[in-house]
Amino acid sequence: MQNQFQVFETIFERRRRGAWRWKVCSAEGDVVVRGLDISRRAARYSANRALFQLLLSAPYHSKGLKSSNKPRTRLIP
């Protein structure tokens, strides 16, 4: 199918002395982005941020924005 969305997974591993290694993998198991942080909380934040940036750069994201030529209206309370 052409219109299938890609699936990603975040994985965390504890390293020596409290450091945490994180990676964002594709459904096939290929590592797309990886990093290392001091705490699990920081590693989770970094992995989620990397995943968000990856999704923002997806090709299907740009197509939807270009087709909309309607002016945006803003509601004022």
N, CA, C and O of each residue as an XYZ file, in Angstrom:
308
protein
N       0.820     -1.184      0.000
C       0.000      0.000      0.000
C       0.866      1.250      0.000
O       1.880      1.310      0.695
N       0.470      2.231     -0.769
C       1.247      3.459     -0.855
C       1.014      4.393      0.320
O       1.936      5.096      0.732
N      -0.184      4.418      0.866
C      -0.526      5.380      1.899
C      -0.312      4.848      3.306
O      -0.999      5.278      4.233
N       0.606      3.939      3.486
C       0.890      3.404      4.809
C       1.803      4.351      5.564
O       2.757      4.888      5.003
N       1.506      4.554      6.839
C       2.372      5.359      7.688
C       3.489      4.496      8.236
O       3.305      3.305      8.486
N       4.641      5.104      8.420
C       5.776      4.378      8.961
C       5.668      4.323     10.485
O       5.204      5.277     11.109
N       6.090      3.226     11.074
C       5.995      3.011     12.515
C       7.388      3.094     13.121
O       8.340      2.524     12.588
N       7.506      3.814     14.250
C       8.776      3.951     14.955
C       8.605      3.515     16.405
O       7.495      3.504     16.938
N       9.721      3.158     17.034
C       9.720      2.706     18.418
C      10.906      3.331     19.136
O      11.990      3.448     18.565
N      10.703      3.736     20.398
C      11.811      4.256     21.199
C      12.252      3.170     22.174
O      11.425      2.498     22.790
N      13.554      3.010     22.301
C      14.136      1.981     23.162
C      15.143      2.639     24.095
O      15.931      3.485     23.672
N      15.112      2.241     25.382
C      16.016      2.791     26.387
C      16.821      1.666     27.011
O      16.291      0.597     27.313
N      18.123      1.923     27.203
C      19.007      0.941     27.838
C      19.825      1.659     28.905
O      20.373      2.734     28.660
N      19.901      1.062     30.082
C      20.715      1.646     31.143
C      22.168      1.256     30.944
O      22.487      0.079     30.776
N      23.030      2.230     30.964
C      24.460      2.002     30.806
C      25.143      2.139     32.167
O      24.473      2.371     33.173
N      26.412      2.005     32.205
C      27.148      2.087     33.464
C      27.045      3.481     34.093
O      26.903      4.481     33.389
N      27.115      3.529     35.382
C      27.099      4.762     36.178
C      25.885      5.634     35.936
O      25.983      6.861     35.967
N      24.756      5.020     35.699
C      23.504      5.760     35.617
C      23.197      6.420     34.297
O      22.155      7.064     34.173
N      24.052      6.292     33.309
C      23.771      6.887     32.004
C      22.735      6.031     31.269
O      22.656      4.819     31.471
N      21.957      6.675     30.426
C      20.925      5.989     29.646
C      21.161      6.194     28.165
O      21.351      7.321     27.708
N      21.150      5.110     27.422
C      21.266      5.163     25.971
C      19.862      5.002     25.396
O      19.111      4.125     25.822
N      19.511      5.838     24.439
C      18.193      5.764     23.799
C      18.370      5.689     22.296
O      19.377      6.135     21.747
N      17.367      5.114     21.641
C      17.372      5.058     20.181
C      15.947      5.006     19.666
O      15.047      4.475     20.318
N      15.765      5.564     18.494
C      14.495      5.512     17.784
C      14.716      4.573     16.603
O      15.584      4.811     15.763
N      13.923      3.503     16.547
C      14.082      2.478     15.515
C      12.851      2.414     14.631
O      11.748      2.754     15.059
N      13.043      1.982     13.407
C      11.923      1.740     12.501
C      11.315      0.385     12.839
O      11.853     -0.357     13.661
N      10.201      0.070     12.209
C       9.532     -1.213     12.465
C      10.407     -2.397     12.058
O      10.278     -3.490     12.609
N      11.299     -2.173     11.087
C      12.205     -3.240     10.643
C      13.377     -3.443     11.598
O      14.116     -4.419     11.465
N      13.559     -2.531     12.565
C      14.644     -2.640     13.525
C      15.853     -1.787     13.201
O      16.849     -1.841     13.922
N      15.794     -1.003     12.137
C      16.905     -0.126     11.778
C      16.926      1.088     12.711
O      15.891      1.708     12.952
N      18.106      1.421     13.233
C      18.239      2.588     14.110
C      18.231      3.845     13.254
O      19.033      3.987     12.331
N      17.317      4.753     13.569
C      17.185      5.998     12.827
C      17.930      7.117     13.539
O      18.659      7.882     12.908
N      17.745      7.215     14.866
C      18.397      8.240     15.689
C      18.783      7.583     17.007
O      18.077      6.703     17.500
N      19.912      8.015     17.578
C      20.312      7.489     18.885
C      21.045      8.556     19.675
O      21.532      9.538     19.116
N      21.116      8.349     20.990
C      21.787      9.319     21.837
C      22.053      8.754     23.219
O      21.729      7.603     23.510
N      22.651      9.583     24.068
C      23.024      9.183     25.420
C      22.741     10.352     26.346
O      23.094     11.491     26.038
N      22.103     10.076     27.481
C      21.792     11.110     28.461
C      22.119     10.620     29.859
O      22.302      9.424     30.084
N      22.191     11.554     30.795
C      22.578     11.237     32.168
C      21.457     10.555     32.941
O      21.714      9.618     33.697
N      20.223     11.007     32.766
C      19.104     10.426     33.505
C      18.084      9.822     32.545
O      18.070     10.135     31.355
N      17.234      8.954     33.082
C      16.190      8.345     32.254
C      15.190      9.402     31.776
O      14.709      9.354     30.644
N      14.894     10.332     32.642
C      13.965     11.396     32.277
C      14.494     12.225     31.106
O      13.748     12.542     30.180
N      15.765     12.571     31.149
C      16.380     13.327     30.051
C      16.445     12.496     28.779
O      16.265     13.019     27.679
N      16.703     11.193     28.930
C      16.760     10.308     27.761
C      15.385     10.186     27.116
O      15.266     10.196     25.891
N      14.349     10.070     27.941
C      12.989      9.984     27.403
C      12.607     11.267     26.679
O      11.993     11.218     25.613
N      12.965     12.413     27.248
C      12.685     13.699     26.609
C      13.411     13.800     25.261
O      12.808     14.197     24.264
N      14.681     13.449     25.227
C      15.472     13.531     23.996
C      14.944     12.590     22.921
O      14.879     12.957     21.748
N      14.569     11.378     23.318
C      14.045     10.409     22.356
C      12.705     10.884     21.790
O      12.466     10.775     20.587
N      11.843     11.403     22.642
C      10.550     11.907     22.166
C      10.729     13.129     21.275
O       9.997     13.300     20.300
N      11.680     13.961     21.597
C      11.955     15.145     20.771
C      12.490     14.722     19.391
O      12.090     15.277     18.367
N      13.388     13.746     19.379
C      13.924     13.250     18.111
C      12.821     12.607     17.268
O      12.784     12.787     16.050
N      11.928     11.861     17.913
C      10.819     11.245     17.200
C       9.888     12.308     16.626
O       9.426     12.174     15.493
N       9.611     13.346     17.381
C       8.757     14.433     16.912
C       9.382     15.138     15.710
O       8.692     15.418     14.730
N      10.682     15.426     15.780
C      11.370     16.061     14.657
C      11.369     15.159     13.426
O      11.252     15.636     12.297
N      11.497     13.872     13.649
C      11.464     12.913     12.549
C      10.094     12.905     11.876
O      10.005     12.864     10.649
N       9.035     12.943     12.668
C       7.685     12.962     12.119
C       7.377     14.277     11.407
O       6.627     14.293     10.431
N       7.949     15.373     11.889
C       7.756     16.666     11.224
C       8.378     16.692      9.834
O       7.888     17.393      8.949
N       9.435     15.945      9.638
C      10.131     15.950      8.350
C       9.596     14.878      7.393
O      10.138     14.700      6.303
N       8.551     14.171      7.788
C       7.996     13.109      6.940
C       7.406     13.692      5.665
O       6.860     14.795      5.688
N       7.507     12.969      4.553
C       7.014     13.487      3.271
C       5.509     13.688      3.237
O       5.040     14.590      2.544
N       4.730     12.885      3.956
C       3.279     13.036      3.932
C       2.831     14.298      4.661
O       1.733     14.795      4.409
N       3.653     14.821      5.551
C       3.312     16.037      6.292
C       3.274     17.243      5.369
O       2.370     18.070      5.493
N       4.207     17.373      4.464
C       4.292     18.521      3.563
C       3.168     18.524      2.533
O       2.673     19.591      2.171
N       2.762     17.373      2.064
C       1.727     17.287      1.036
C       0.403     17.858      1.526
O      -0.291     18.548      0.778
N       0.054     17.580      2.758
C      -1.215     18.057      3.289
C      -1.250     19.557      3.457
O      -2.309     20.168      3.317
N      -0.125     20.159      3.751
C      -0.086     21.603      3.953
C      -0.167     22.363      2.643
O      -0.760     23.440      2.607
N       0.404     21.849      1.572
C       0.430     22.552      0.298
C      -0.932     22.588     -0.380
O      -1.224     23.526     -1.122
N      -1.773     21.582     -0.140
C      -3.050     21.515     -0.828
C      -4.088     22.469     -0.242
O      -5.124     22.701     -0.865
N      -3.835     23.014      0.919
C      -4.797     23.895      1.556
C      -4.548     25.341      1.136
O      -3.565     25.951      1.557
N      -5.435     25.892      0.308
C      -5.316     27.276     -0.142
C      -6.315     28.191      0.540
O      -6.368     29.382      0.232
N      -7.103     27.664      1.455
C      -8.092     28.469      2.150
C      -7.390     29.394      3.151
O      -6.421     28.989      3.793
N      -7.872     30.622      3.283
C      -7.308     31.483      4.312
C      -7.726     30.994      5.696
O      -8.857     30.549      5.892
N      -6.840     31.077      6.615
C      -7.133     30.631      7.979
C      -7.882     31.729      8.723
O      -7.536     32.906      8.634
N      -8.900     31.331      9.448
C      -9.655     32.277     10.246
C      -9.289     32.103     11.704
O      -9.008     30.993     12.157
N      -9.293     33.179     12.418
C      -8.930     33.137     13.835
C     -10.128     33.549     14.661
O     -10.747     34.577     14.387
N     -10.459     32.771     15.654
C     -11.560     33.096     16.543
C     -11.056     33.987     17.652
O     -10.059     33.687     18.307
N     -11.755     35.083     17.855
C     -11.380     36.018     18.923
C     -12.401     35.877     20.046
O     -13.602     36.023     19.816
N     -11.931     35.593     21.260
C     -12.863     35.407     22.383
C     -13.492     36.698     22.840
O     -14.294     36.698     23.774
